[in-house]
Amino acid sequence: MAKSTQAIPEGHHSVTPSIMVAGAAKAIEFYKKALGAQELSRFPGPDGSIMHAEIQIGDSPIMLGDEMPEQGAKGPKAYGGTPVSFFIYQDNVDAAWKRAIDAGGKEIMALADQFWGDRAGCFEDPFGHRWWLAQRIQELSPEELKQAADQFFSQMQPS
């Protein structure tokens, strides 16, 4: 008798990021230290590289593997940067921010109270991926959000 299979594996969400890095083993260790990641699995290739691994940050799994340029799988540094970032909501974002920066994250946008109601900041990891750490500090109605955005952007206008 055939065993039934779930379309979405247990512990996954409908969308699960999968990233490529130059040095997946080092990246996994960085994510453990900087983001409190938990390693779920690791599948090595014949040459010892990581073909596929899974980590979990909070309740979210992330797949990752070593670059395989011959198959078009390259990390952000191979492209000169990335247009993609990860947004992680958590309690005590200040402690999380300090841990990420102390682990070697490079500050891109300082952790601060943002007009949209989050305390948030962005850092780049040593492998070229960008991570936003955030904590919701204020719930805003659509009208309050528009007013806060208008005020924020009016301060950015050239005089």
C-alpha positions as CSV (number, residue, x, y, z in Angstrom):
1,M,0.0,0.0,0.0
2,A,1.3,3.4,-0.9
3,K,2.1,5.8,1.9
4,S,0.2,9.1,1.7
5,T,2.4,12.2,1.3
6,Q,1.6,15.8,2.3
7,A,2.0,18.3,-0.5
8,I,3.7,20.7,2.0
9,P,6.3,19.0,4.2
10,E,5.7,19.1,7.9
11,G,7.2,22.2,9.4
12,H,7.3,24.1,6.1
13,H,5.1,27.0,4.9
14,S,3.7,27.6,1.4
15,V,6.8,29.7,0.6
16,T,10.2,28.5,1.8
17,P,13.3,30.5,0.9
18,S,16.2,28.7,-0.6
19,I,19.5,30.5,-0.8
20,M,22.9,29.8,-2.3
21,V,26.1,30.8,-0.5
22,A,29.9,30.5,-1.0
23,G,30.7,28.5,2.1
24,A,27.4,27.0,3.2
25,A,29.0,25.3,6.3
26,K,30.4,28.6,7.5
27,A,27.0,30.3,6.7
28,I,25.2,27.8,8.8
29,E,27.5,28.5,11.8
30,F,27.0,32.3,11.2
31,Y,23.2,32.0,11.2
32,K,23.3,29.9,14.4
33,K,25.4,32.6,16.1
34,A,23.9,35.7,14.6
35,L,20.2,34.7,14.2
36,G,19.7,31.8,16.7
37,A,19.2,29.4,13.7
38,Q,18.8,25.7,14.4
39,E,20.2,23.3,11.9
40,L,17.6,20.8,10.7
41,S,19.4,18.8,8.1
42,R,22.5,18.7,5.9
43,F,23.1,16.7,2.7
44,P,26.7,16.7,1.6
45,G,27.8,16.3,-2.0
46,P,30.5,13.9,-3.2
47,D,33.2,16.6,-2.9
48,G,32.1,17.5,0.7
49,S,30.2,20.7,-0.3
50,I,26.7,21.1,1.0
51,M,24.2,20.3,-1.7
52,H,21.2,21.0,0.5
53,A,20.7,22.0,4.1
54,E,17.9,23.3,6.1
55,I,17.9,25.7,9.1
56,Q,15.1,27.2,11.0
57,I,14.9,30.7,12.4
58,G,12.0,31.1,14.7
59,D,9.1,29.2,13.1
60,S,10.5,29.5,9.5
61,P,12.7,27.0,7.7
62,I,15.3,28.2,5.1
63,M,16.9,25.9,2.6
64,L,20.5,26.6,1.6
65,G,23.4,25.1,-0.2
66,D,26.9,25.8,-1.5
67,E,27.2,27.7,-4.8
68,M,27.2,25.5,-7.9
69,P,28.2,28.0,-10.6
70,E,28.2,25.2,-13.3
71,Q,24.4,24.9,-12.7
72,G,23.8,28.6,-12.4
73,A,23.5,28.5,-8.6
74,K,25.5,31.5,-7.3
75,G,25.4,33.5,-4.1
76,P,24.8,37.3,-4.0
77,K,28.5,38.2,-4.0
78,A,28.9,36.5,-7.4
79,Y,26.3,39.0,-8.7
80,G,27.7,42.0,-6.9
81,G,24.8,42.1,-4.4
82,T,21.2,41.1,-3.9
83,P,17.8,42.7,-4.5
84,V,16.3,40.3,-1.9
85,S,16.2,40.6,1.9
86,F,14.8,38.5,4.7
87,F,12.5,40.2,7.3
88,I,12.6,38.5,10.8
89,Y,10.0,39.6,13.4
90,Q,10.9,38.7,17.0
91,D,10.7,39.8,20.6
92,N,13.6,41.8,22.0
93,V,14.9,43.0,18.6
94,D,17.6,45.1,20.4
95,A,19.2,42.0,21.8
96,A,18.9,40.2,18.5
97,W,20.4,43.1,16.7
98,K,23.4,43.2,19.0
99,R,23.9,39.5,18.6
100,A,23.9,39.7,14.7
101,I,26.3,42.7,14.6
102,D,28.6,41.1,17.2
103,A,28.7,37.9,15.1
104,G,29.9,39.9,12.0
105,G,26.8,41.3,10.4
106,K,27.5,44.6,8.6
107,E,25.0,47.4,9.4
108,I,23.1,48.6,6.3
109,M,20.4,50.6,8.1
110,A,20.6,51.2,11.8
111,L,18.1,49.6,14.2
112,A,15.6,52.4,14.9
113,D,11.9,53.0,15.4
114,Q,10.4,53.2,11.9
115,F,7.4,55.2,10.7
116,W,5.4,52.0,9.8
117,G,5.2,50.9,13.5
118,D,8.2,48.6,13.7
119,R,11.6,48.9,15.4
120,A,13.8,47.6,12.6
121,G,17.2,47.6,11.1
122,C,19.0,45.9,8.2
123,F,22.4,44.1,8.1
124,E,24.3,42.2,5.5
125,D,25.8,38.8,6.5
126,P,29.4,37.9,5.4
127,F,27.9,35.9,2.5
128,G,26.1,38.9,0.9
129,H,22.5,38.2,2.1
130,R,20.6,41.0,3.7
131,W,18.5,40.6,6.9
132,W,16.0,42.9,8.5
133,L,15.4,42.4,12.2
134,A,12.2,43.8,13.5
135,Q,9.7,44.0,16.3
136,R,6.3,45.5,16.0
137,I,6.0,48.3,18.5
138,Q,2.9,50.1,17.4
139,E,-0.2,49.1,15.4
140,L,-1.2,51.8,13.0
141,S,-4.5,52.2,11.1
142,P,-4.2,52.8,7.4
143,E,-4.8,56.5,8.0
144,E,-2.2,56.7,10.7
145,L,0.3,54.9,8.5
146,K,-0.3,57.3,5.6
147,Q,0.1,60.3,7.9
148,A,3.4,58.8,9.3
149,A,4.7,58.1,5.8
150,D,3.8,61.5,4.5
151,Q,5.6,63.1,7.5
152,F,8.7,60.8,7.0
153,F,8.9,61.5,3.3
154,S,8.4,65.2,3.6
155,Q,11.6,65.4,5.7
156,M,13.5,63.7,2.8
157,Q,12.5,66.2,0.1
158,P,15.4,68.4,-1.1
159,S,15.0,72.0,0.0
